[in-house]
Amino acid sequence: MINVAALTAIRSKDGQSKKELAHRAGISLQYLCDIEAGRRGCRPAVIARLAEALNVPKSAIEIPCNNIHAA
C-alpha cells in the first residue's frame, strides 16, 4: 500500500511536477493524480517504479502490510 503523504512530500521536495514523475515512472498523469488524491491504490510494481523515479527506497513511500490495520 502506498503512503500518499510521503509520495507527495518527496515529489514536492524533489521539485518534480506530477507530469514529470508520471513520465519517469511510466504511468499516466491521471493515474498519478488519482494516487496522490487517494482515489486509487497501486500495485507493488508501480510503487517500485515511483520510488525509482524519485530516487528513494521503496520503503520511503510504502506502508508495510503489517501496519495497515494498526490505526
N, C-alpha and C positions, 0 to 999 in steps of 0.2 A: 504494500500500500504506500502511496506517495505522501510525503509531508508537504502539503501545498504551501504552507507558510515559509518553510525552508527553501523550497524551489523558487518562490517569488523573491525572497530576500537575497538569495545568492545571485539570481539573474540580475536583479536591480543593482546590487553592489558591484557586480562584474561589468555593468554598463551595457549589457546586451538587451536589445529590444526583443519583444516577443517574436517578431518576424525573423530576426537573426537566429534566435535559439531554435525556433521551429525548423528553419532551414538546416542548421548544423546537426540537429537531431534526426532529420529525415521524417518529420511529421508535418501535418498541415498546421497552418496558423490557427485555424478554427479549433482544431483538436487541442492545441496548447492553451488557447484561451479557455476552453471548456475545462481542462485540467486545473488551471490556475483559479478558475471560478468555483471549483468544487462540483461542477456538473457532471464530470466524467472521471472515472478512475483510469488506470493504465496498467498494462501488463509489465511484469518484471523486465522484459526485454526493452520496453520503452523507457522505463526508469533508468536502465543502464545506459541507453543512448543519450538521455537527457543529462545524466551525470557526466558522461564523457564529453558532451558538448560544453558543459560548464567547467570541465577540468577539475572535478571534485570526485571523491569516492562515492560509490552508490549509496553507502550508509548515510551520507550527508543529507540526502533527500528522501530517504526511505524510512517508513515506520516499521520496525520489526514486527513480524506476525504475533509474537508473544506479548506485544504491548497494545494491540488493537483493542482488547476488551478490558484493559486496565483502568480506563477512565470511568 
